[in-house]
């Protein structure tokens, strides 16, 4: 008969063997010790990520802040995220190596690390494109601000496409056959997306022809009038004067006539002043000469030969003598132009009143040559009297 102590010892040894077996293969066949070591390594690198952000990146920001250009400051800011993620990738790499993976899991882990490294690289390139806008500003004289913005946006899409293709290749997915296989599908999509391509080409035509720029006041008859705020790949956002945004397809702005008020040399004032028929010849000449003198001596108005300036008796209207005023102001700003018009209106009213003349308004006169004797009882029948 077995001794009870020996029985307990054998059971304890059996339990210890079970414990060691679970310890060695407890997590999907891998040692729990290796898994804990991997977790500890990852936490170390994650902690280093925080320290690097505070110490190294902080010192680097203070150093680039002393330079005259802001390009280096922007580069540090946009690359901070990818650099912090790089420490996480390092932690994942050393942690997976500590587990000592074999076979297919090792291959998957290797592809995962490569994909994360590629993501860090292309993320950094993607973020670095916007600060490079300062370098591309030299091209704005040759192209335009909007064209440079399109180049930057297109470059970012290229980085995304190349980065996605690179990661797919790392996982053994061939991109070329996928693109070839999408050929027929692409034709079908192209037929259904004709308007999209038309708007894209229309946007390119707008930028190449430099019809308008961001901040310009434009008018497309029957489409929109307002200030351009954004020129996109498909549509242009125009802010109307009631502050509401209008998204106009580029094709409409490319095919229709567009008036760009911001590009006008001067801004016009074209008025017709209606004077009473009782205005004498001397009063008419005095009004005309004084208005002409005001326009010639006021610096707000453009003088010939730079622009036309006319103050002339135009015609005899149905109820007034019409005096035409045609001039241009130097300012193209709407608010300042309104002030010039207001000052001119004050001056015209003062001149007309000082000469003793008056402004005419639409009126009609009715002349009665004779009255019928029958039925006349001391009062004239009105025009609306049914009798």
C-alpha positions as CSV (number, residue, x, y, z in Angstrom):
1,X,0.0,0.0,0.0
2,X,1.4,3.4,-1.1
3,X,2.4,5.9,1.6
4,X,0.0,9.0,1.7
5,X,3.0,11.3,1.6
6,X,4.3,9.6,-1.5
7,X,0.9,10.0,-3.1
8,X,0.8,13.7,-2.3
9,X,4.3,14.2,-3.7
10,X,3.4,12.3,-6.9
11,X,0.3,14.5,-7.3
12,X,2.3,17.6,-6.7
13,X,4.8,16.6,-9.3
14,X,2.0,15.9,-11.8
15,X,0.5,19.3,-11.1
16,X,3.9,21.0,-11.6
17,X,4.3,19.2,-14.9
18,X,0.9,20.4,-16.0
19,X,1.8,24.0,-14.9
20,X,5.0,23.9,-16.9
21,X,3.2,22.6,-19.9
22,X,0.6,25.4,-19.7
23,X,3.4,27.9,-19.1
24,X,5.3,26.8,-22.2
25,X,2.3,26.4,-24.6
26,X,-0.5,28.3,-22.9
27,X,-1.0,31.1,-25.4
28,X,-1.8,29.6,-28.8
29,X,1.1,27.2,-28.3
30,X,3.6,29.8,-27.2
31,X,5.2,30.3,-23.8
32,X,3.4,32.6,-21.4
33,X,6.8,33.8,-20.3
34,X,7.6,34.9,-23.8
35,X,4.3,36.7,-24.1
36,X,4.8,38.5,-20.9
37,X,8.3,39.5,-22.0
38,X,6.9,40.7,-25.3
39,X,4.3,42.8,-23.4
40,X,7.1,44.3,-21.2
41,X,9.2,45.2,-24.2
42,X,6.3,46.9,-25.9
43,X,5.5,48.9,-22.7
44,X,9.2,50.0,-22.6
45,X,9.1,51.3,-26.1
46,X,5.7,52.9,-25.5
47,X,7.2,54.7,-22.5
48,X,10.2,55.8,-24.6
49,X,7.7,57.2,-27.1
50,X,6.4,59.6,-24.5
51,X,9.9,60.6,-23.3
52,X,11.1,61.2,-26.8
53,X,8.1,63.4,-27.5
54,X,8.7,65.5,-24.4
55,X,12.5,65.7,-24.5
56,X,13.8,65.3,-28.1
57,X,10.9,66.8,-30.0
58,X,10.5,69.6,-27.5
59,X,14.2,70.5,-27.9
60,X,13.9,70.2,-31.6
61,X,10.9,72.6,-31.7
62,X,12.8,75.1,-29.6
63,X,15.8,74.9,-31.9
64,X,13.9,75.4,-35.2
65,X,11.9,78.2,-33.6
66,X,15.1,80.3,-33.7
67,X,15.3,80.1,-37.5
68,X,13.9,82.8,-39.7
69,X,11.8,80.5,-41.9
70,X,8.7,78.7,-40.7
71,X,9.2,75.7,-43.0
72,X,11.3,73.8,-40.5
73,X,8.7,74.4,-37.7
74,X,5.9,73.0,-39.9
75,X,8.0,70.0,-40.8
76,X,8.7,69.2,-37.2
77,X,5.0,69.5,-36.4
78,X,3.8,67.3,-39.2
79,X,6.5,64.6,-38.7
80,X,5.9,64.4,-34.9
81,X,3.0,61.9,-35.4
82,X,4.9,59.5,-37.7
83,X,8.0,59.6,-35.4
84,X,5.8,58.7,-32.4
85,X,4.3,55.9,-34.3
86,X,7.7,54.6,-35.2
87,X,8.5,53.9,-31.6
88,X,5.3,51.8,-31.4
89,X,6.4,49.9,-34.5
90,X,9.8,49.2,-32.9
91,X,8.0,47.9,-29.8
92,X,5.9,45.6,-31.9
93,X,9.0,44.3,-33.8
94,X,11.0,43.5,-30.7
95,X,8.0,42.1,-28.9
96,X,7.2,39.7,-31.7
97,X,10.8,38.6,-31.8
98,X,10.7,37.9,-28.1
99,X,7.8,35.4,-28.7
100,X,10.0,33.5,-31.1
101,X,7.2,32.8,-33.7
102,X,7.6,30.0,-36.2
103,X,6.1,29.2,-39.6
104,X,3.0,31.1,-40.8
105,X,2.6,33.3,-37.7
106,X,6.3,34.5,-38.1
107,X,5.5,35.4,-41.8
108,X,2.4,37.2,-40.8
109,X,4.2,39.1,-38.1
110,X,7.0,40.0,-40.5
111,X,4.4,41.4,-43.1
112,X,2.7,43.3,-40.3
113,X,5.9,45.1,-39.2
114,X,6.8,45.8,-42.9
115,X,3.3,47.3,-43.5
116,X,3.6,49.5,-40.4
117,X,7.0,50.7,-41.4
118,X,5.7,51.6,-44.9
119,X,2.7,53.3,-43.3
120,X,5.0,55.4,-41.2
121,X,7.1,56.4,-44.2
122,X,4.2,57.3,-46.5
123,X,2.3,59.1,-43.6
124,X,5.4,61.3,-43.2
125,X,5.6,62.0,-46.9
126,X,1.8,62.8,-47.0
127,X,2.1,65.2,-44.1
128,X,5.3,66.8,-45.6
129,X,3.6,67.9,-48.8
130,X,1.6,70.8,-47.3
131,X,4.7,72.5,-45.8
132,X,6.4,72.2,-49.2
133,X,3.8,74.7,-50.4
134,X,6.2,77.5,-49.3
135,X,8.7,76.2,-51.8
136,X,6.1,75.9,-54.5
137,X,5.1,79.5,-54.0
138,X,7.7,80.5,-56.5
139,X,5.6,78.7,-59.1
140,X,2.5,80.8,-58.3
141,X,3.9,83.6,-60.6
142,X,4.0,81.1,-63.5
143,X,0.9,79.1,-62.7
144,X,-1.5,80.4,-60.0
145,X,-2.4,79.9,-56.4
146,X,-5.2,77.6,-57.3
147,X,-3.0,75.5,-59.7
148,X,-0.4,75.1,-57.0
149,X,-3.2,73.9,-54.6
150,X,-4.3,71.4,-57.2
151,X,-0.6,70.1,-57.5
152,X,-0.4,69.7,-53.8
153,X,-3.7,67.9,-53.6
154,X,-2.8,65.6,-56.5
155,X,0.6,64.9,-54.9
156,X,-1.1,63.7,-51.7
157,X,-3.4,61.4,-53.7
158,X,-0.4,60.0,-55.5
159,X,1.4,59.3,-52.1
160,X,-1.8,57.5,-50.9
161,X,-2.1,55.4,-54.0
162,X,1.6,54.4,-54.0
163,X,1.6,53.7,-50.3
164,X,-1.5,51.5,-50.6
165,X,0.1,49.6,-53.6
166,X,3.3,49.1,-51.6
167,X,1.5,47.6,-48.6
168,X,-0.6,45.4,-50.8
169,X,2.6,44.1,-52.5
170,X,4.1,43.2,-49.1
171,X,1.1,40.9,-48.4
172,X,1.6,39.2,-51.8
173,X,-1.3,41.0,-53.5
174,X,-0.4,42.0,-57.0
175,X,-1.8,45.4,-57.9
176,X,-1.3,45.2,-61.7
177,X,-3.7,42.3,-62.3
178,X,-6.3,44.0,-60.1
179,X,-6.0,47.2,-62.3
180,X,-6.2,45.1,-65.4
181,X,-9.2,43.2,-64.1
182,X,-11.0,46.5,-63.4
183,X,-10.7,47.5,-67.0
184,X,-14.2,46.6,-68.1
185,X,-15.6,47.8,-64.8
186,X,-13.7,51.1,-65.3
187,X,-15.3,51.5,-68.7
188,X,-18.8,51.1,-67.2
189,X,-17.9,53.6,-64.4
190,X,-16.5,56.1,-66.9
191,X,-19.8,56.0,-68.9
192,X,-21.7,56.7,-65.7
193,X,-19.2,59.3,-64.5
194,X,-19.0,61.5,-67.6
195,X,-20.2,64.5,-65.7
196,X,-17.4,64.0,-63.1
197,X,-14.7,64.0,-65.9
198,X,-16.3,67.0,-67.6
199,X,-16.2,68.9,-64.3
200,X,-12.6,67.9,-63.8
201,X,-11.6,69.1,-67.2
202,X,-13.6,72.2,-66.7
203,X,-11.7,72.9,-63.5
204,X,-8.4,72.5,-65.3
205,X,-9.6,74.9,-68.1
206,X,-10.5,77.5,-65.4
207,X,-7.1,77.3,-63.8
208,X,-5.2,77.2,-67.1
209,X,-7.1,80.1,-68.6
210,X,-7.0,82.0,-65.2
211,X,-10.6,83.0,-65.6
212,X,-10.8,83.9,-61.9
213,X,-9.0,83.3,-58.6
214,X,-10.0,82.8,-55.0
215,X,-11.4,86.0,-53.7
216,X,-12.7,87.3,-57.0
217,X,-16.2,88.6,-57.5
218,X,-17.7,86.8,-60.5
219,X,-21.1,86.7,-62.3
220,X,-22.3,83.8,-64.4
221,X,-25.6,84.7,-65.9
222,X,-28.3,82.4,-64.7
223,X,-25.9,80.5,-62.5
224,X,-24.4,82.5,-59.6
225,X,-23.0,85.8,-58.5
226,X,-20.6,86.2,-55.6
227,X,-17.1,85.7,-54.3
228,X,-15.0,82.6,-55.1
229,X,-13.8,80.8,-52.0
230,X,-12.6,77.4,-53.3
231,X,-11.9,75.8,-56.7
232,X,-12.1,72.0,-56.3
233,X,-11.7,69.1,-58.7
234,X,-15.4,68.8,-59.3
235,X,-17.0,72.1,-58.2
236,X,-16.3,75.7,-57.3
237,X,-17.7,77.2,-54.1
238,X,-19.0,80.7,-54.5
239,X,-20.2,82.7,-51.6
240,X,-23.2,84.8,-52.5
241,X,-23.7,88.3,-51.1
242,X,-26.3,87.0,-48.7
243,X,-23.5,84.9,-47.2
244,X,-24.9,81.6,-48.5
245,X,-22.4,79.2,-50.2
246,X,-23.2,77.9,-53.7
247,X,-21.4,74.8,-55.1
248,X,-21.3,75.2,-58.9
249,X,-20.1,72.4,-61.1
250,X,-16.9,73.4,-62.9
251,X,-18.4,72.6,-66.3
252,X,-21.0,75.4,-66.0
253,X,-18.3,78.0,-65.1
254,X,-16.2,76.7,-68.0
255,X,-18.9,76.6,-70.7
256,X,-20.8,79.8,-69.7
257,X,-19.8,83.4,-70.0
258,X,-18.3,84.5,-66.7
259,X,-17.9,88.2,-65.8
260,X,-14.9,88.8,-63.4
261,X,-15.7,92.1,-61.7
262,X,-12.5,91.9,-59.7
263,X,-10.4,92.3,-62.9
264,X,-12.0,95.5,-64.1
265,X,-9.7,98.4,-64.4
266,X,-12.1,101.0,-63.0
267,X,-15.7,100.9,-61.8
268,X,-18.4,102.7,-63.8
269,X,-21.1,105.2,-62.8
270,X,-23.8,105.7,-65.4
271,X,-26.7,107.9,-64.5
272,X,-29.5,109.9,-66.2
273,X,-30.6,113.0,-64.3
274,X,-34.2,114.1,-65.2
275,X,-34.6,117.9,-65.0
276,X,-37.9,119.7,-65.3
277,X,-38.9,121.3,-68.7
278,X,-39.2,124.7,-67.0
279,X,-35.4,124.6,-66.6
280,X,-33.9,127.5,-68.5
281,X,-31.0,127.3,-70.9
282,X,-28.8,129.2,-68.5
283,X,-29.7,126.9,-65.6
284,X,-29.2,123.8,-67.8
285,X,-25.7,125.0,-68.8
286,X,-24.8,125.9,-65.2
287,X,-25.9,122.5,-63.9
288,X,-23.9,120.7,-66.6
289,X,-20.7,122.8,-66.1
290,X,-20.8,122.5,-62.3
291,X,-21.2,118.8,-62.3
292,X,-18.4,118.6,-64.9
293,X,-16.1,120.7,-62.7
294,X,-16.9,118.5,-59.6
295,X,-15.9,115.3,-61.5
296,X,-12.8,116.9,-62.9
297,X,-11.5,118.2,-59.5
298,X,-12.4,115.2,-57.3
299,X,-9.6,112.7,-57.1
300,X,-12.0,109.7,-56.7
301,X,-12.9,109.9,-60.4
302,X,-10.8,108.8,-63.4
303,X,-9.9,111.5,-65.8
304,X,-9.5,111.2,-69.6
305,X,-7.7,109.7,-71.5
306,X,-7.5,106.9,-68.9
307,X,-11.3,106.5,-69.0
308,X,-14.3,108.2,-70.5
309,X,-16.0,111.1,-68.6
310,X,-19.1,112.7,-70.0
311,X,-21.7,115.2,-68.7
312,X,-24.0,115.9,-71.6
313,X,-27.6,116.9,-72.3
314,X,-28.8,113.6,-73.7
315,X,-32.4,114.0,-74.9
316,X,-35.8,115.4,-74.4
317,X,-37.8,112.7,-72.6
318,X,-41.5,112.4,-72.3
319,X,-41.6,114.4,-69.1
320,X,-38.0,115.7,-68.5
321,X,-34.8,117.0,-70.0
322,X,-32.4,114.1,-69.6
323,X,-28.8,114.9,-68.5
324,X,-26.4,112.0,-68.9
325,X,-23.5,111.4,-66.4
326,X,-20.9,108.8,-67.4
327,X,-17.8,108.4,-65.4
328,X,-15.5,105.9,-63.6
329,X,-14.0,105.6,-60.1
330,X,-10.6,104.5,-59.2
331,X,-11.8,102.2,-56.5
332,X,-13.2,98.8,-57.4
333,X,-14.3,98.0,-53.8
334,X,-18.1,98.0,-53.6
335,X,-18.3,99.8,-50.3
336,X,-15.9,102.6,-51.4
337,X,-17.7,102.9,-54.7
338,X,-21.0,103.4,-53.0
339,X,-19.5,106.2,-51.0
340,X,-18.3,107.9,-54.3
341,X,-21.8,107.5,-55.7
342,X,-23.4,109.0,-52.6
343,X,-21.1,112.0,-52.6
344,X,-21.8,112.6,-56.3
345,X,-25.6,112.4,-55.6
346,X,-25.2,115.0,-52.7
347,X,-23.3,117.3,-55.1
348,X,-25.8,117.0,-57.9
349,X,-28.8,117.7,-55.6
350,X,-27.0,120.8,-54.2
351,X,-26.1,122.1,-57.7
352,X,-29.7,121.6,-59.0
353,X,-31.2,123.4,-56.0
354,X,-28.7,126.2,-56.0
355,X,-29.5,127.0,-59.7
356,X,-33.2,127.2,-58.9
357,X,-34.1,124.2,-61.1
358,X,-35.8,121.0,-60.0
359,X,-35.9,117.3,-60.7
360,X,-38.7,116.0,-62.9
361,X,-40.8,113.0,-62.3
362,X,-43.1,111.0,-64.7
363,X,-46.3,113.0,-65.3
364,X,-49.0,113.6,-67.9
365,X,-51.0,116.7,-68.8
366,X,-54.6,116.6,-70.1
367,X,-55.8,119.6,-72.2
368,X,-59.6,120.2,-72.8
369,X,-60.2,122.3,-75.9
370,X,-64.0,122.8,-75.4
371,X,-66.7,121.8,-73.0
372,X,-70.3,120.7,-74.0
373,X,-72.9,123.4,-73.0
374,X,-75.6,120.8,-72.3
375,X,-75.4,119.3,-68.9
376,X,-72.8,121.9,-67.6
377,X,-74.0,122.9,-64.1
378,X,-71.0,124.8,-62.7
379,X,-68.5,122.0,-62.4
380,X,-66.3,120.0,-64.7
381,X,-66.8,116.3,-65.0
382,X,-63.8,114.2,-63.9
383,X,-62.1,111.8,-66.2
384,X,-63.4,108.9,-64.2
385,X,-67.0,110.2,-64.1
386,X,-69.2,107.7,-66.0
387,X,-71.4,110.6,-67.2
